Amino acid sequence: MATSTHAKIDNLMPKPIVWTIAGSDSGGGAGIQADLLTMHDLQCHGCSVISSITAQNSVNVTLVEAVSEQMLITQLDTLWADLTPVAIKIGLLANQQQIDIVAKWLSRLSRLCTLPFVVLDPVMVASSGAQFCQQAINFTPFAGLISLLTPNQHELFRLSSTLLLENTNPSNADLSNKKPRHRDSSHTLTNQQTSDTNTDSNTDNDELSMIMAAKWLANHYRCHVLAKGGDAAWQQQLATDVYVTRSVAGASHIHDNQVFKLTSPRVNTNNNHGSGCTLSSAVACFVAHQFLIHDAIVLAKAYVNKGLSDSYAIGAGPGVLARSGWPNELSVMPTITNVEDNSAYRSNKAFRPVVTPLGVYPVLDSLSQLHSVLEAGCRTVQFRVKLSQPITELTLQALEQNIIDAITLGRDFNAQLFINDHWQLAIKHRAFGVHLGQEDLASANLEAIAEAGLALGISSHSYFEALLAHQCKPSYIALGHIYPTTTKQMPSAPQGVTKLTHYVNLLGKHYPTVAIGGVDVERLERLASSKVGDVAVVRAITQASHPSEAYRLMHQRWLQLTRGHQVPKVMSALKEAI
């Protein structure tokens, strides 16, 4: 059941439209039925294009009958004329003719520049091993038309075997061109032999094979690939999916063209019917809510984990997943690991905790303004100073002296002073803490920061980045940028208060959370409604006529909004100061 907080959030806006193009499951556990249940649960309006009708129950599939070509095309055209989707999930297509029809239809949208996000779940074999397509089918017509491919283990190696037969070579220089290992890769297989390949009996199917096969499919289909590992016999206590990324507009470039493992404890249940359908339709829903694909994937995996934990049996065979609403528990979120660097996002040492709430948290680059806000009572502040260009010995010396002076001021006023980025100098001169962005996080020595007894704050701009921050167990997590900002160039779009509320629901019970980006007095009340713990402020203080007074009154206003303090006439006095 969806949380009341989530329902309140989403009632403020119309439900985005998401389509499912898939087969009907008469047992109600997978296919169209599972997709529509997921879309409704995740506050989307689901529309269905039925490709086939199946006769199945919880034990077996007895018949699959495709709809006519005319019916398939007419459903697509009729829906498009009135209910245009933000995202489309494609599941079971019963034969090659249906694949060709849907691919041709999507190609027309692509030529018109109206192609939405498309996730293809290449349903050939269910997680239980049941086969839907008895003939060899080719998904290549979808190459360049889909955003994400989500094969399970059976499908991953069947698709890669088919590409081996076609002698397809990868063309994306950013990803490896090594062919996936496969027991039968050195043999010439007939279509029937390929169709009958049982990947569970293939002893070469391991993590490396899974990664290489997923990278190869990403090259061939020119899309992101999420290779699901839940049905892999070689995986035991952990369930690991492999996520191969391509370039994503609005996301940090450091996550482009990478391979990540998404790992969760295996849920001990046989009630997994429809888990693949649920995952792919959940991805489509989260994208429809304007989350980046990285976010949509980790959220969908968490959604399935929770659904499996609360699953239930309804017949003699495998049962079905529960629909448990928007994921807001860290326990169901996957652990994210870049396969190129298993330790980049870990620290075995505890960072120094923040002693007092951050409250209104100024981010300053001026020593005089730093002194001013400290005198006004500020007890948590960030000093963000950049190297002057060109970089010379003199500029390096000036940078270090500024940081020394800032740390000295912080110590004089018994304040929690964080140094932005320059973690080596912060350690050398014993700052209270360090604040790192995602790019710096990947290269900083977190062990050294923790060993030195420093606190650590980490910036994040998405669920994906917030989870990477969480894996470091920092002293606080900054969430932004919430509103448009001119203080620095940002690859991401403004997050807004709705997304901020989601992030706080997930993280707020575990970390101090800080909203940053475009924060000013007019926006404090809206930000407070998200239940975020603290707010980082730049221009509202640095560009004020009297920064110390602006800080003091803004701090009082925040206390009034978040802690019930009564401060008379704060708003008018604050506007005058700024």
PETA-V131089 format. One record per run of one state. SS is the DSSP state (2 for helix, 1 for strand, 0 for the rest). FROM is the first residue (numbers start at 1). LEN is the number of residues. If there is no record, write none. Layout:
[[SS;FROM;LEN] [SS;FROM;LEN]]
This chain:
[[0;1;3] [2;4;7] [0;11;6] [1;17;9] [0;26;5] [2;31;11] [0;42;3] [1;45;12] [0;57;4] [1;61;6] [0;67;2] [2;69;14] [0;83;4] [1;87;4] [0;91;5] [2;96;16] [0;112;5] [1;117;4] [0;121;4] [1;125;1] [0;126;5] [1;131;1] [0;132;8] [2;140;3] [0;143;5] [1;148;2] [0;150;3] [2;153;13] [0;166;25] [2;191;6] [0;197;2] [2;199;3] [0;202;5] [2;207;15] [0;222;2] [1;224;4] [0;228;10] [1;238;7] [0;245;8] [2;253;3] [0;256;3] [1;259;7] [0;266;7] [1;273;1] [0;274;1] [2;275;14] [0;289;4] [2;293;17] [0;310;2] [1;312;1] [0;313;7] [1;320;1] [0;321;9] [2;330;3] [0;333;2] [1;335;4] [0;339;2] [1;341;1] [0;342;18] [1;360;5] [0;365;2] [2;367;9] [0;376;4] [1;380;4] [0;384;9] [2;393;20] [0;413;3] [1;416;5] [0;421;2] [2;423;6] [0;429;4] [1;433;4] [0;437;1] [2;438;4] [0;442;4] [2;446;6] [0;452;3] [1;455;6] [0;461;2] [2;463;8] [0;471;5] [1;476;5] [0;481;15] [2;496;12] [0;508;4] [1;512;5] [0;517;4] [2;521;8] [0;529;5] [1;534;4] [0;538;1] [2;539;4] [0;543;4] [2;547;17] [0;564;6] [2;570;8] [0;578;1]]
